[in-house]
Amino acid sequence: NHMCNDMEQVHDPKLIPDRIRQDVSRSPGGDSRLFFNNCVGCHTGMDPLTQAFAYYNFDETSGSIEYTPGVVQSKYFNNDANFEFGYRTPDDSWDNYWREGQNQYLGWSPSLPGSGSGAKSMGEELGNSDAFASCQVKKVFRAVCLREPEDAADRFQVSQMVTSLQAGYRMKQTFAEAAVYCMGQ
């Protein structure tokens, strides 16, 4: 994914599950322990973020994105009978629950509020995290150097490139820095 983390890595069952939507069964397969020990760990972080896209829908027929300002797309209410007391998406406001608990390590920007309305502000939240910058730099390093960062020198270079990227988010510069570092290898 865009932050080089699989869901298992951000799974945190200790967060408050108040924003898990209605479509998520609270007893999958008839066993509520599955929900409380597994499902809740991902959905407590994902579901409050997905609200940012409440007014968007991909139209497969036209191949375009439909935007309905002020109207939550019907897909947010699919399977709403699974758990009628679950969270019902009212608008496109979102909250980043991953700023708390174990996922603080993703390095959220203290200059951002951790909540907002719409896809743009949610993208800013994710894009200004340390995890996003580090992920992009590692992808560039692999693409340019044709290998993973292997030793202390490589890891130091990646760290320098992350700092450089965060100073202005110029990916072209990141590619250039990787090319200079790996030149002749």
N, C-alpha and C positions, 0 to 999 in steps of 0.2 A: 504494500500500500504506500501512500504518499509520505508516511512517517517512518518507514522501514520497521514497523512493528506489526506482528500478527495480533489478532484479537486475544489470543491466549496470553500475550505479554502485557496487555493492558487490563486483563480480567481482574476486577476488584469487587468481591462480594460484600465488602464492608461499607460501600456507599449507600446513601439513602435511595430506596427504590420507588420514590414517589412519582417519577415521570415515565415509568414503564407503561407503554401504550396497551390498549385493550386487546390488540391482536395476539399478544404473547400469552400463551396458556400458563396458568399458575400451577398446573399439575400435569405436565407433559407425560403421556403414557399412564396417567392416573397416579403419578408419584410426585407430590409437591416438593420432596427433597431435591429432585432434579432442578426445579426452578430456583430454589433457595441456594443451592450449592453450585450451580452452573450458569443457568440462564441469566440470573440477576447480575452476575459479575460483569457481563458485557453490556446488557441492556441498560443498566443504570448510567453508563457513560454515553452509549450510542444514542439512545432515544431522545434525550434532551437536545442533542446536537442536530439530529435529523429534522427537527422542527424548522430549521433554517430553510429547508426546501419545501415547506408546506404549500407554497403557491406555484410550484413547478411540477410539470409532468412531461415525460417524453412521449411523443406521439409516434408510434411505430409506423403508421401508415404514411405520414408525411416525412418522417425522419427529422422532425423538428421538436424544439422544446416549447411547450405551451406555458405561458405565465398568466396567472389569474390573480392580480393584486387584491388582497383583502378576502379572497375566497380559498379556503383550504381544499386541496385536491381530494377527490373521493377516495383515492387509494389509501389515504390515512385512516379510513374507516372500514377497510376490508377486514373481515373476520373480527369485527368489534364485539361480537357475541361471545368470543372466547373467554373474555373476562370483562363484563360490563362495568365493573368498578375501577378498571384501569384508567390510565390517563387518556383523555380525549383532546387531541390537538386543536386548540382554539385559533391559532394564528402562527406566524412565522418567527415568533420570539424563541430564542435558544439560550441555553446555559451550558457552560463547560464544567461538568461535575468532576472531570479528570484533574482539575486544578487542586483538588483535595486528595488525601490518601496517597497511596503508593505511586500514582501517576504524576505527582509533582515533578518527578525526575525528567519528564518530557520538556521541562524548561519553559514554562509559560511566561509570556512577557508581562512584567509588572506594570507596564504602561497601558495595558489594555484591561477592560473591566471583566472579561470572562463571560460576558453575556451580550446579547444584542438582538437585532431583528434582521432576518434575511440572510441569504447566502453570502453576500459580500463581506459582511462583518464576521461571519463564522469563518470564512476563508482567511481573513486577516488574523483571526485568533490562531488558527492552525499554522498558517504560513509564517507567523512571527515567533514560533516556538523553536527552542534549540534543537528539538528532535527533527523538525522539518529541515532546517538548515544542514544539520549533520547528515541527514538522509540524502539530500540533494548532492552534497559534496562527495559522499561515498559512491553514489551512482556515477558522478562525473569521473572520479578517480578510476573506477572499474572500466568505464567506457574508453577513457583516454590511455590509461596505463595497461589495460588488458589483464588486470590482476587485482586482487584484493590488497588493501594495505596490510603489510606483513610484519614489519618490525617497528622499533621505536621511532626511527627516522620517518617512516611512512605515517605513523600515527601523529607525530608532531606536525608533519606537513598537512595532514587532514585537519588537524586542530586549527592551524593557521588559516587554512582555506575557509573553514567555517566562520571564523572571526571576520575574515575579509568579505564573505558573502553577506553576513549579517549587517555589515556597514552600509550596504546599498542594494543588495539583492540583484547584482549584475551577473547573471549566469555566464555570459560571454567571458567575463574576467575569470570566473572559476575554471572554465575550460582552459583558458590561457595559462593559468597558474599550474594546473595539472600537466599540461603539455610541457612546460618548461621543466618541471620537476622530473618528469619521466623521460625526458629527451635522452636518446641514446641507450635506453634500457632494452 
